[in-house]
């Protein structure tokens, strides 16, 4: 649920919901289907999540390579 995700991220539920809606608007896709019982990823949302995970993984590699391995660290 969005509420549980917000708790894990230490942000408010409305803030997370707004961020998701803004991301959907910017990407021009619907990431989640929302209904009374909760949310589910759409096909586009699943694809988007895969790309987002790749971006995060690449960023972690950059940080590991260029930030944590700086001389004097």
C-alpha positions in Angstrom: 0.0 0.0 0.0 1.0 3.6 -0.5 0.7 4.1 3.3 3.1 1.3 4.1 5.5 2.4 1.5 5.4 6.0 2.8 6.2 4.7 6.3 9.2 2.7 5.0 10.4 5.9 3.2 9.8 8.1 6.3 7.6 10.5 4.4 3.9 11.3 4.5 1.4 9.3 2.5 0.1 12.4 0.7 3.6 13.4 -0.2 4.3 9.9 -1.7 1.0 9.9 -3.5 1.7 13.3 -5.0 5.2 12.2 -6.1 3.7 9.1 -7.8 1.1 11.2 -9.6 3.7 13.7 -10.7 5.9 11.0 -12.0 3.0 9.4 -13.9 2.2 12.8 -15.4 5.8 13.5 -16.5 6.2 10.0 -17.9 2.8 10.1 -19.6 1.9 6.7 -18.2 -0.2 5.2 -15.5 2.1 3.3 -13.1 -0.6 2.1 -10.7 -4.2 1.1 -10.9 -6.0 2.4 -7.8 -9.2 1.0 -6.3 -10.9 0.6 -3.0 -8.8 -2.5 -2.1 -5.4 -1.0 -2.9 -3.1 -0.5 -5.8 -1.5 -2.7 -8.5 1.2 -2.1 -11.0 0.1 -1.7 -14.6 2.0 -3.3 -17.4 3.6 0.1 -18.1 4.3 0.5 -14.4 6.1 -2.9 -14.3 8.3 -1.8 -17.2 8.9 1.6 -15.6 9.9 -0.1 -12.4 12.4 -2.2 -14.2 14.1 0.8 -15.8 14.0 2.7 -12.5 15.8 -0.2 -10.7 18.5 -0.2 -13.5 19.0 3.6 -13.0 19.4 3.1 -9.2 21.8 0.2 -9.7 23.9 2.3 -12.1 23.9 5.2 -9.7 25.1 2.9 -6.9 27.9 1.7 -9.1 28.9 5.3 -9.9 28.9 6.2 -6.2 30.9 3.1 -5.3 33.5 3.8 -8.1 33.9 7.5 -7.8 32.7 8.7 -4.4 33.5 6.0 -1.9 36.9 5.2 -3.5 38.2 8.8 -3.5 41.8 9.2 -2.1 41.7 9.9 1.6 38.4 8.0 2.2 
